[in-house]
Every structure is written in C-alpha cells, then in structure tokens.
Amino acid sequence: MAEDRQGRVEGKVAFITGAARGQGRSHAVRLAQEGADIIAVDVCKPIVANTTIPASTPEDLAETADLVKGHNRRIFTAEVDVRDYDALKAAVDTGVEQLGRLDIIVANAGIGNGGDTLDKTTEHDWQEMIDVNLSGVWKTVKAGVPHILAGGNGGSIILTSSVGGMKAYPHCGNYVAAKHGVVGLMRSFAVELGST
C-alpha cells in the first residue's frame, strides 16, 4: 500500500523546522522519499536550561541533509531559531530561491521542560515556552505562506501539537497552554487560508 503513495509530493518543496533530528528529521526524510525537496532549519544549540533532552547540533542537521540527499532530493539547510522571524524569513526566502517554490510548511520545532506547577513557573520559563512552541509556529507559517500563495497551486500547512493541545497535565502548564494555542492557530489558519 505504501508504494501506491510514493511520489505524491514529487517536485514539491517542503519547509520544515526542528529538522535536525526526531520528528523533524522523520518528516524531512519521508517527504524526500515521496519526491519533495526540503528546506530544513533547526536551532542546533541549547535554548532551554532545565531539560533532560539534549539539544540538536549542526552535525545532526548535516545528517538530516545526507539522508535527504540519499533519496536523490535537494535540500537547503540553515541554523535558525524559530523565535527570530527575520532569520526564518531569510532562510525560507533563500531556500525558495534555490529550490524554486514552496508547497508545504511543517512547523515542527518545539521544546519541553516540565517540572513546576503554574504558580511556581518562572516568568522566564513561561515566556520561553510560549515564544518557541506557539509564537515560533506562527512565525514559521508567516515566513512561508507568502511563497505558497505566490505559487498559486495551493499547499499544505502542518503544525505539530501534542496531546497537551487537547487536555491538561500537571507540572507542565506552560507547555499545555502553548500546545492549546497551536491548535487554535491551526483552526484559524484553516479558516483564513483554506479557500485561497
């Protein structure tokens, strides 16, 4: 059955954040298998002080590029923090210039740092979570969607949330709030862009 779907994004270009490893790498490799070229960005450095998950590295992003190239697809990579709109826009603009178009946005970059109850969460930890997991998603789509609209062929916008976007959990209220926001963004983008 999987072979029936091969090539379904042939000739398209996907912009993926958090692409150095994990889900982002998986999205990049799968879309390359299906025929897409890739614009892959990742911060490639630690941004959260209190996490048990090690940060991605430039070597991780290079490995993603090698995996995509292994499927005979082109890839543009950049080390970009999704909190930096200007850097995101520059990366996607350069990627589109090199690869010719944009059809798919995968806003996948995110962080997690549970531990405190909301009343004990620091303002810094709250803001960092919202800035990466919610504002970073909005900035990713904002940077990429003009290219999809300019192409005139429609496209796909994929936002990575989690079960935390649908229900609450203790000791990670900032994460839950951000992921609920991602679900709201998805619904709003669908209403605003779905008919264009």
Secondary structure, DSSP 8 states (H G I E B T S, - for coil): -HHHHTTTTTT-EEEEESTTSHHHHHHHHHHHHTT-EEEEEE--S---SS-SS----HHHHHHHHHHHHTTT--EEEEE--TT-HHHHHHHHHHHHHHHS---EEEE--------S-GGG--HHHHHHHHIIIIIHHHHHHHHHHHHHHHHTS--EEEE---GGGTS--TT-HHHHHHHHHHHHHHHHHHHHHTT-
